[in-house]
Amino acid sequence: MLWDAVTAVGAAPYGLAARNLLRLEMGYVAWGAELDGTVLPAEAGLAWMAPTDKGVRFVGQSALRAAAVRGPLRRLAGVRPDDPATSLTAGDEILARGRVVGRICSTDRSHYANGTIATAYLTSGLEQPGTPLIVLRGGVEIPASTVRRPFIEARSRR
């Protein structure tokens, strides 16, 4: 009844794809895309969610402390192809300096960002905006570079 009432007054139904694009534009992570059991909080930019210095013990705390001393081996970054009309696919390999440095996690075409946007875990040090990359898609090399997240500027958030 609620669905019928809301759509009767003009609300348009949107689904999971719309929600996924909105979270990607904002640079938010999702389980199964950017997050899984192999990702450390610091790699995803979420170290603040698992502090190891609050006097509370939890499973995995010693591993997080060791990783903090070592530093993340990879970091989540924003990626955009140089040609905004080029599409990317989750799982595409990413090259930098002639070697594989990551894979695309999430990607979509954003009207607000005027082109394709994506997230990827890249070898630490390559996540800085402006780093040139090559995305391999079906044997084709697609020039790309890293960009800041979120993908849309604060003035366009409403």
Long-range contacts (C-beta under 8 A, 24 or more apart in sequence): 20-106, 20-108, 21-108, 21-110, 24-106, 24-107, 24-108, 24-110, 24-117, 24-119, 24-151, 25-110, 25-112, 25-113, 25-117, 25-150, 25-151, 25-152, 26-150, 26-151, 26-152, 26-157, 27-78, 27-119, 27-149, 27-150, 27-151, 29-76, 29-119, 30-106, 33-90, 33-105, 33-106, 33-119, 34-76, 34-105, 34-106, 34-119, 34-121, 39-121, 40-64, 40-67, 40-72, 42-67, 42-68, 42-71, 42-72, 43-72, 43-73, 43-74, 43-75, 43-76, 43-121, 44-76, 45-75, 45-76, 71-124, 72-124, 73-123, 73-124, 74-102, 74-121, 74-122, 74-123, 74-124, 75-121, 75-122, 75-124, 75-127, 76-105, 76-119, 76-120, 76-121, 76-127, 76-149, 77-102, 77-119, 77-120, 77-121, 77-122, 77-126, 77-127, 77-131, 77-146, 77-147, 77-149, 78-117, 78-118, 78-119, 78-129, 78-146, 78-147, 78-148, 78-149, 78-151, 79-104, 79-117, 79-118, 79-119, 79-120, 79-133, 79-135, 79-144, 79-145, 79-146, 79-147, 80-113, 80-115, 80-116, 80-117, 80-118, 80-144, 80-145, 80-147, 80-151, 81-115, 81-116, 81-135, 81-142, 81-143, 81-144, 82-142, 82-143, 82-144, 82-145, 83-142, 83-143, 84-114, 84-115, 84-116, 85-115, 85-116, 86-116, 86-142, 87-116, 88-116, 88-118, 88-135, 88-137, 88-142, 88-144, 89-137, 92-135, 92-136, 92-137, 93-135, 93-136, 94-120, 94-122, 94-133, 94-134, 94-135, 94-136, 94-144, 95-133, 95-134, 95-135, 95-136, 95-141, 96-122, 96-123, 96-126, 96-131, 96-132, 96-133, 96-134, 101-126, 101-133, 102-126, 104-135, 110-151, 110-152, 112-151, 112-152, 112-156, 113-151, 113-152, 117-147, 117-151, 119-149, 122-146
